[in-house]
Amino acid sequence: MEEYMKKNLLALLGIAFLTFTSIYSMTQNTLASSKQQSIVKKISAGKDKNFNYYEFVKKDGSVDFVSEVNAKYPKTHLLPFIKDNNTGLNIKQKINDDGTIHVKYDGNSNLKNNFKNAVAAWNKLDVIKFKMVDDSSATVDVHGNSNAKEDANNPDYEKGNLGDTNNYVDYDSSTALADGTKMNYISKSDIVLYSGIAKASDNNKDHVIIHELGHALGFDDLYGQKNRGLVMFSTSPIGSVLLNHLGSSEKISLQHYYQ
């Protein structure tokens, strides 16, 4: 018996300072090219509890405004996993016989490299291993939508969302941790990347896919200011430079749940 639980990256928040909104929506793509040849000065333009603001002055005298998430990687702590609504048990992927979790990507080819970056980020922790495949052995399917029509055909789509993850829980199989804690296995995870993600910077695209793969592994959304520096934080501001760092908190959590 299977049932699915939905975990989505909520609509990415707009920048609070409206005077900067139109600039921030395009900042990263502009910066990607200008950084290589024309940035001569980085000037602080203030900060608040969530963001650091900067002006990048170029050789031609023009200025790019950039916001960066104002957060540090928090003190190492165990991160929460998703709990199934019916059983109240945490859920996780079942490891294949080859010791990996098979993941497949299809759809918008412009997101393929970002998908590879996200897979590499999780694999770098050296706890679980995603294996990219092109066949039906995949238990994690990632699809990149190419247009608004595809978005509209998805019943889970809400305007402004960049990604959704649906985890299907297998109630006929379960496992237990060393301390006796029972868990349910995820039989299938479907990740959809909506077409609006195409307008984001590579930094932001990587972030969304890393976040959604985290849900497929079982990680729940995080809240509270202390967790703002973590990839699984519930909301992320599109247009800002995001912290795509997976570190000790994610590693010990994977070691705990995938022991």
NORDAGI-V61310 format. One record per residue. RES is the residue in three letters. SS is DSSP state (2 for helix, 1 for strand, 0 for the rest). PSI is psi in radians with two decimals (* if undefined). BURIAL is # if it has 9 or more other ideal C-beta (glycine too) atoms within 8 Angstrom, else .. Layout:
res = {RES & RES}
ss = {SS & SS}
psi = {PSI & PSI}
burial = {BURIAL & BURIAL}
This chain:
res = {MET & GLU & GLU & TYR & MET & LYS & LYS & ASN & LEU & LEU & ALA & LEU & LEU & GLY & ILE & ALA & PHE & LEU & THR & PHE & THR & SER & ILE & TYR & SER & MET & THR & GLN & ASN & THR & LEU & ALA & SER & SER & LYS & GLN & GLN & SER & ILE & VAL & LYS & LYS & ILE & SER & ALA & GLY & LYS & ASP & LYS & ASN & PHE & ASN & TYR & TYR & GLU & PHE & VAL & LYS & LYS & ASP & GLY & SER & VAL & ASP & PHE & VAL & SER & GLU & VAL & ASN & ALA & LYS & TYR & PRO & LYS & THR & HIS & LEU & LEU & PRO & PHE & ILE & LYS & ASP & ASN & ASN & THR & GLY & LEU & ASN & ILE & LYS & GLN & LYS & ILE & ASN & ASP & ASP & GLY & THR & ILE & HIS & VAL & LYS & TYR & ASP & GLY & ASN & SER & ASN & LEU & LYS & ASN & ASN & PHE & LYS & ASN & ALA & VAL & ALA & ALA & TRP & ASN & LYS & LEU & ASP & VAL & ILE & LYS & PHE & LYS & MET & VAL & ASP & ASP & SER & SER & ALA & THR & VAL & ASP & VAL & HIS & GLY & ASN & SER & ASN & ALA & LYS & GLU & ASP & ALA & ASN & ASN & PRO & ASP & TYR & GLU & LYS & GLY & ASN & LEU & GLY & ASP & THR & ASN & ASN & TYR & VAL & ASP & TYR & ASP & SER & SER & THR & ALA & LEU & ALA & ASP & GLY & THR & LYS & MET & ASN & TYR & ILE & SER & LYS & SER & ASP & ILE & VAL & LEU & TYR & SER & GLY & ILE & ALA & LYS & ALA & SER & ASP & ASN & ASN & LYS & ASP & HIS & VAL & ILE & ILE & HIS & GLU & LEU & GLY & HIS & ALA & LEU & GLY & PHE & ASP & ASP & LEU & TYR & GLY & GLN & LYS & ASN & ARG & GLY & LEU & VAL & MET & PHE & SER & THR & SER & PRO & ILE & GLY & SER & VAL & LEU & LEU & ASN & HIS & LEU & GLY & SER & SER & GLU & LYS & ILE & SER & LEU & GLN & HIS & TYR & TYR & GLN}
ss = {0 & 1 & 1 & 1 & 1 & 1 & 1 & 1 & 1 & 0 & 0 & 0 & 0 & 0 & 0 & 0 & 0 & 2 & 2 & 2 & 2 & 2 & 2 & 2 & 0 & 0 & 2 & 2 & 2 & 2 & 2 & 2 & 2 & 2 & 2 & 2 & 2 & 0 & 1 & 1 & 1 & 1 & 1 & 1 & 1 & 1 & 1 & 0 & 0 & 0 & 1 & 1 & 1 & 1 & 1 & 1 & 1 & 1 & 0 & 0 & 0 & 0 & 1 & 1 & 1 & 1 & 1 & 1 & 1 & 0 & 0 & 0 & 0 & 0 & 0 & 0 & 0 & 0 & 0 & 0 & 1 & 0 & 1 & 0 & 0 & 0 & 0 & 0 & 0 & 1 & 1 & 1 & 1 & 0 & 0 & 0 & 0 & 0 & 0 & 0 & 1 & 1 & 1 & 1 & 1 & 1 & 1 & 0 & 2 & 2 & 2 & 2 & 2 & 2 & 2 & 2 & 2 & 2 & 2 & 2 & 2 & 2 & 2 & 0 & 0 & 0 & 0 & 0 & 0 & 1 & 1 & 1 & 0 & 0 & 0 & 0 & 0 & 0 & 0 & 1 & 1 & 1 & 1 & 1 & 0 & 0 & 0 & 2 & 2 & 2 & 2 & 2 & 0 & 0 & 0 & 0 & 0 & 0 & 0 & 0 & 0 & 0 & 1 & 1 & 1 & 1 & 1 & 1 & 1 & 1 & 1 & 1 & 1 & 1 & 1 & 1 & 0 & 0 & 0 & 0 & 0 & 1 & 1 & 1 & 1 & 1 & 1 & 1 & 1 & 1 & 1 & 1 & 1 & 0 & 2 & 2 & 2 & 2 & 2 & 0 & 0 & 2 & 2 & 2 & 2 & 2 & 2 & 2 & 2 & 2 & 2 & 2 & 2 & 2 & 2 & 2 & 2 & 0 & 1 & 0 & 0 & 1 & 0 & 0 & 2 & 2 & 2 & 0 & 0 & 0 & 0 & 0 & 1 & 0 & 0 & 0 & 0 & 0 & 0 & 0 & 1 & 0 & 0 & 0 & 0 & 0 & 0 & 2 & 2 & 2 & 2 & 2 & 2 & 2 & 2 & 2 & 2 & 0 & 0}
psi = {2.35 & 2.62 & 2.61 & 2.61 & 2.35 & 2.28 & 2.10 & 2.67 & 2.01 & 2.81 & 2.22 & 2.37 & 2.48 & 2.74 & 2.36 & -0.53 & 1.76 & -0.49 & -0.34 & -0.15 & -0.89 & -0.54 & -0.78 & -0.49 & -0.32 & 0.03 & -0.83 & -0.70 & -0.64 & -0.77 & -0.59 & -0.67 & -0.63 & -0.48 & -0.60 & -0.46 & -0.38 & -0.05 & 2.19 & -0.27 & 2.41 & 2.07 & 2.25 & 2.36 & 0.42 & 3.05 & 2.86 & -2.91 & -0.28 & -0.49 & 2.62 & 2.38 & 2.43 & 2.66 & 2.26 & 1.92 & 2.25 & 2.92 & -0.56 & 0.07 & -0.20 & 2.83 & 2.32 & 2.37 & 2.31 & 2.46 & 2.46 & 2.47 & 2.22 & 1.52 & 2.66 & 2.68 & 2.18 & 2.99 & 2.42 & 2.24 & 2.74 & 2.25 & 2.58 & 2.52 & 2.76 & 2.42 & 2.30 & 2.40 & -0.51 & -0.76 & -0.36 & 0.14 & 2.58 & 2.72 & 2.66 & 2.89 & 2.61 & 2.25 & 2.37 & 2.94 & -0.46 & 0.11 & 0.21 & 3.01 & 2.07 & 2.28 & 2.42 & 2.49 & 2.43 & 2.98 & -2.47 & 1.93 & -0.35 & -0.21 & -0.01 & -0.76 & -0.62 & -0.66 & -0.78 & -0.67 & -0.72 & -0.74 & -0.77 & -0.63 & -0.78 & -0.69 & -0.50 & -0.42 & -0.32 & 0.72 & -1.15 & 2.84 & 2.09 & 2.39 & 2.10 & 2.19 & 2.93 & 0.43 & -3.07 & -0.02 & -0.20 & 2.28 & -0.17 & 1.99 & 2.20 & 2.16 & 2.25 & 2.00 & 2.56 & -0.30 & 2.98 & -0.47 & -0.74 & -0.73 & -0.83 & -0.46 & -0.19 & 2.08 & -0.32 & -0.15 & 2.34 & 2.40 & 2.28 & -0.33 & 2.48 & -0.33 & 2.65 & 2.56 & 2.20 & 2.08 & 2.16 & 2.18 & 2.29 & 1.87 & -0.14 & -0.05 & 2.50 & 3.00 & 2.99 & 2.53 & 3.02 & -0.53 & 0.09 & -0.12 & 2.17 & 2.58 & 2.68 & 2.60 & 2.57 & 2.19 & -0.47 & 2.43 & 2.20 & 2.07 & 2.26 & 2.26 & 2.06 & 2.76 & -0.42 & -0.34 & -0.37 & -0.42 & -0.15 & 2.86 & 2.88 & -0.64 & -0.79 & -0.68 & -0.82 & -0.76 & -0.84 & -0.76 & -0.68 & -0.78 & -0.83 & -0.67 & -0.57 & -0.73 & -0.68 & -0.55 & -0.35 & -0.17 & 2.40 & 2.92 & 2.61 & 2.58 & 2.93 & 2.46 & -0.55 & -0.38 & 0.15 & -0.46 & 0.06 & 2.57 & -0.56 & 0.16 & 2.45 & -0.60 & 2.64 & 2.41 & 1.96 & 2.44 & -0.33 & 2.80 & 2.05 & 2.69 & 1.89 & 0.54 & 2.18 & 2.21 & -2.46 & -0.61 & -0.78 & -0.65 & -0.84 & -0.49 & -0.75 & -0.71 & -0.63 & -0.84 & -0.38 & 0.40 & *}
burial = {. & # & . & . & # & # & # & # & # & . & # & # & . & . & # & . & . & . & . & # & # & . & # & # & # & # & # & # & . & # & # & # & . & # & . & . & . & . & # & . & . & . & . & . & . & . & . & . & . & # & # & # & # & # & # & # & # & # & . & . & . & . & . & # & # & # & # & # & # & # & . & . & # & # & . & . & . & . & # & . & # & # & # & # & . & . & . & . & # & # & # & # & # & # & . & # & . & . & . & # & # & # & # & # & # & . & # & # & . & . & # & # & . & # & # & # & # & # & # & . & # & # & # & . & # & . & . & # & . & # & # & # & # & . & . & . & . & # & # & # & # & # & # & # & # & . & . & . & . & # & # & . & . & # & . & # & # & . & . & . & # & # & # & # & # & # & # & # & # & # & # & . & # & # & # & . & # & . & . & . & . & . & # & # & # & # & # & # & # & # & # & # & # & # & # & # & # & . & . & # & # & # & # & # & # & # & # & # & # & # & # & # & # & # & # & # & # & # & # & # & . & # & . & . & . & . & # & # & # & # & # & # & # & . & # & # & # & # & # & # & . & # & # & # & . & # & . & . & # & # & # & # & # & # & # & # & # & # & .}
